[in-house]
């Protein structure tokens, strides 16, 4: 049997994994559903469900932070006119989200 601190750490880890299990499985499922395509295709698939911020898109991709690749993809999709801002007059708003263009 381990020391009391090791047992406490194992319980904490088990609880953490249990609480985050659903989130992780949803994220992985969403990414693997469209795995054959490019990151661009995956982002478009994610945005079909509604407007999301960069951070929300990043989390759905299974990332902890917003990657440079995601920023490039979003910029490229904006330039192509495939997606648009939810607040076009304030492109740097902290409340800014991205949505598919109608």
C-alpha positions as semicolon CSV with decimal commas, in nm:
position;residue;x (nm);y (nm);z (nm)
1;X;0,000;0,000;0,000
2;X;0,128;0,350;-0,083
3;X;0,180;0,648;0,138
4;X;-0,123;0,861;0,233
5;X;-0,014;1,141;-0,003
6;X;0,018;0,898;-0,296
7;X;-0,328;0,757;-0,225
8;X;-0,471;1,110;-0,208
9;X;-0,308;1,197;-0,541
10;X;-0,452;0,883;-0,703
11;X;-0,802;0,969;-0,579
12;X;-0,765;1,324;-0,709
13;X;-0,647;1,197;-1,048
14;X;-0,933;0,947;-1,065
15;X;-1,188;1,216;-0,981
16;X;-1,035;1,455;-1,236
17;X;-1,043;1,190;-1,510
18;X;-1,401;1,096;-1,422
19;X;-1,521;1,458;-1,434
20;X;-1,344;1,531;-1,764
21;X;-1,430;1,203;-1,934
22;X;-1,744;1,330;-2,102
23;X;-1,582;1,649;-2,228
24;X;-1,286;1,464;-2,371
25;X;-1,498;1,200;-2,543
26;X;-1,719;1,468;-2,701
27;X;-1,414;1,652;-2,829
28;X;-1,249;1,340;-2,969
29;X;-1,574;1,226;-3,129
30;X;-1,619;1,560;-3,300
31;X;-1,266;1,564;-3,439
32;X;-1,263;1,200;-3,550
33;X;-1,597;1,227;-3,732
34;X;-1,429;1,436;-4,000
35;X;-1,068;1,316;-3,964
36;X;-1,008;1,242;-4,337
37;X;-1,037;1,613;-4,427
38;X;-0,813;1,904;-4,352
39;X;-0,821;2,124;-4,043
40;X;-1,023;2,368;-4,254
41;X;-1,291;2,101;-4,309
42;X;-1,296;2,015;-3,939
43;X;-1,342;2,382;-3,841
44;X;-1,626;2,419;-4,092
45;X;-1,790;2,106;-3,954
46;X;-1,764;2,244;-3,599
47;X;-1,916;2,578;-3,704
48;X;-2,219;2,405;-3,857
49;X;-2,357;2,373;-3,504
50;X;-2,352;2,749;-3,446
51;X;-2,126;3,048;-3,376
52;X;-1,817;2,986;-3,162
53;X;-1,520;3,186;-3,039
54;X;-1,160;3,093;-3,126
55;X;-1,117;2,944;-2,780
56;X;-1,435;2,734;-2,814
57;X;-1,326;2,605;-3,155
58;X;-0,983;2,524;-3,015
59;X;-1,134;2,326;-2,726
60;X;-1,358;2,131;-2,964
61;X;-1,046;2,038;-3,158
62;X;-0,904;1,897;-2,835
63;X;-0,645;2,173;-2,786
64;X;-0,578;2,359;-2,464
65;X;-0,473;2,681;-2,636
66;X;-0,546;2,862;-2,961
67;X;-0,281;2,744;-3,208
68;X;-0,121;2,947;-3,483
69;X;-0,262;2,699;-3,732
70;X;-0,617;2,765;-3,613
71;X;-0,564;3,141;-3,640
72;X;-0,438;3,098;-3,998
73;X;-0,732;2,876;-4,092
74;X;-0,986;3,122;-3,949
75;X;-0,818;3,413;-4,130
76;X;-0,815;3,216;-4,456
77;X;-1,185;3,124;-4,421
78;X;-1,271;3,488;-4,345
79;X;-1,079;3,606;-4,653
80;X;-1,257;3,349;-4,873
81;X;-1,593;3,468;-4,738
82;X;-1,686;3,121;-4,611
83;X;-1,719;3,236;-4,250
84;X;-1,793;3,573;-4,096
85;X;-1,775;3,753;-3,763
86;X;-2,079;3,772;-3,539
87;X;-1,978;4,133;-3,461
88;X;-1,832;4,255;-3,795
89;X;-1,787;4,616;-3,684
90;X;-1,563;4,507;-3,393
91;X;-1,324;4,243;-3,524
92;X;-1,112;4,254;-3,205
93;X;-1,400;4,230;-2,957
94;X;-1,349;3,984;-2,672
95;X;-1,704;3,865;-2,744
96;X;-1,625;3,794;-3,110
97;X;-1,739;3,465;-3,254
98;X;-1,723;3,304;-3,596
99;X;-2,013;3,163;-3,793
100;X;-2,076;3,016;-4,135
101;X;-2,181;3,275;-4,389
102;X;-2,541;3,233;-4,504
